Amino acid sequence: MASQLWLITGASSGFGALMAEQALQAGHRVIATARNPTKAAKDYPQVVSLGGKWLELDVAKPETKEIVEQAIRDNGGRIDVAINNAGYGLLGGIEDISEDEMDTQFQTNIYGTVRVIKAVLPFMRSQRSGTIVNFSSIAGFAAGPASAVYSMSKFAVEALSESLHAALAPFKIRILLVEPGAFRTNFIGGHQMPAAGMNKDYEGTPLGAALRFFESFAGKQPGDPVKGVQRIMDVIQLRGVGEGKEGLLRLPIGSDCFPRMLGKLDTLKEELEAMREVAMSTDVEEDQA
């Protein structure tokens, strides 16, 4: 594969750092973004040693679009792969999360993704090629009791990706929606909680149990992040296990993720069938048309 220019947000840890390293090892040029690129460069010196560049970028800020556009122009004016990986998880009860906390979650996970996409699309449309990779989550497909706001943000990424998958097809721009389960990165251990804590009325409920579970789950996730990134890279580059997957939108990753998605689909089918008569009974009668 010819050398391409990749831009990866949230490259200072976890999947982002691993994808930057693997893309560079594959011979691509990489713009790796981080809110603190100085620290990221110290933590992951291999990015620079392999030829990558760090870019200071906080996707929650409105100037994201202009910064990304300029970075692309500074690197030849062509962008082949843009990976929207930056994000974090806010867990807690919806009653306990303030609107400011909710807005911060949305600014990063939703608006940050949109800002990067708005920056790269003019280049990709002009090229009539490109791949945009949006990171969702199993929580963006099946919400749990403690993930209301985080899941809201990732459900939005799912909707955005579905829409773009159809809208950008005429320009030969590919959308790939990655839906990871639980992997042994610092994501679980680094999740945020609302300043208000948890309302005591939720003790002993599914919400309370879910929050206790997350407190002790770090380091016990079933997913190997190196293997997960290898699979993601294969699908992006349509090689190995990713060969022939170019027309597919969703990429579920993780042994915990896949059965949970199937379980939701089964439940959804059951509920649709149970509501079939109701749903199909609302058309205008022929003699009233």
HELIX and SHEET records of a PDB file:
HELIX    1   1 GLY A   14  GLN A   25  1                                  12    
HELIX    2   2 PRO A   37  ASP A   43  1                                   7    
HELIX    3   3 GLN A   46  SER A   49  1                                   4    
HELIX    4   4 THR A   64  ASP A   74  1                                  11    
HELIX    5   5 GLU A   99  PHE A  106  1                                   8    
HELIX    6   6 GLN A  107  TYR A  111  3                                   5    
HELIX    7   7 GLY A  112  GLN A  127  1                                  16    
HELIX    8   8 ILE A  138  GLY A  140  5                                   3    
HELIX    9   9 ALA A  148  ALA A  167  1                                  20    
HELIX   10  10 ALA A  169  PHE A  171  5                                   3    
HELIX   11  11 LYS A  200  TYR A  202  5                                   3    
HELIX   12  12 PRO A  206  PHE A  217  1                                  12    
HELIX   13  13 PRO A  225  GLN A  237  1                                  13    
HELIX   14  14 GLY A  240  GLY A  242  5                                   3    
HELIX   15  15 CYS A  257  ALA A  274  1                                  18    
HELIX   16  16 ARG A  276  ALA A  279  1                                   4    
HELIX   17  17 GLU A  286  GLN A  288  5                                   3    
SHEET    1   A 7 LYS A  53  GLU A  56  0                                        
SHEET    2   A 7 ARG A  29  ALA A  34  1                                        
SHEET    3   A 7 LEU A   5  ILE A   8  1                                        
SHEET    4   A 7 VAL A  81  ASN A  84  1                                        
SHEET    5   A 7 GLY A 130  PHE A 135  1                                        
SHEET    6   A 7 ILE A 173  PRO A 180  1                                        
SHEET    7   A 7 ARG A 250  ILE A 253  1                                        
END                                                                             
